[in-house]
């Protein structure tokens, strides 16, 4: 098993991985249930709020969900995420310390890269399933297609600026397995508890590869 085989399996579950910023952990279970019901089982909860770890704990109990922790930056983040029940991790970039911590904790990692050199450095370490971030700011789908030409052994999950209007541009690339997107869980819909609306958005996102 390669270092990224489990990460690749998780990324292949659906065309979109919801990127979630959870401000209130009491919303977490219902949010996860709506997204899973809509066909998006792999969920990335970013460690950007005080409620994030509690949200991961709650979402990890939802049947059918595969919950990961995003915005991993330090080894401490990795340990806290694993303890909270995260099944995978996502980072905006990659450092030796972060990679070592994930390997020590047995946490599958989707490390970020924005350039060919960063992708090649991660490939040397055994990582061939990467997050392309920030996707739109780094040149979007044309840039990712160009990077992929000389590096066909690497596949990506573009994240950052991905939206319903450009998601298919990324998903049509041969080196893209899925994309990360936040539009499936708009803040206002989460705060108002519009779970059926979020399930509808998830269902549309899940059909992007059809």
HELIX and SHEET records of a PDB file:
HELIX    1   1 UNK A    5  UNK A   11  1                                   7    
HELIX    2   2 UNK A   25  UNK A   27  5                                   3    
HELIX    3   3 UNK A   28  UNK A   37  1                                  10    
HELIX    4   4 UNK A   52  UNK A   59  1                                   8    
HELIX    5   5 UNK A   75  UNK A   84  1                                  10    
HELIX    6   6 UNK A   96  UNK A  105  1                                  10    
HELIX    7   7 UNK A  116  UNK A  124  1                                   9    
HELIX    8   8 UNK A  140  UNK A  150  1                                  11    
HELIX    9   9 UNK A  167  UNK A  171  1                                   5    
HELIX   10  10 UNK A  183  UNK A  185  5                                   3    
HELIX   11  11 UNK A  187  UNK A  192  1                                   6    
HELIX   12  12 UNK A  195  UNK A  206  1                                  12    
SHEET    1   A 9 UNK A 108  UNK A 110  0                                        
SHEET    2   A 9 UNK A  88  UNK A  90  1                                        
SHEET    3   A 9 UNK A  66  UNK A  70  1                                        
SHEET    4   A 9 UNK A  42  UNK A  46  1                                        
SHEET    5   A 9 UNK A  16  UNK A  20  1                                        
SHEET    6   A 9 UNK A 176  UNK A 181  1                                        
SHEET    7   A 9 UNK A 155  UNK A 159  1                                        
SHEET    8   A 9 UNK A 129  UNK A 132  1                                        
SHEET    9   A 9 UNK A 112  UNK A 113  1                                        
END                                                                             
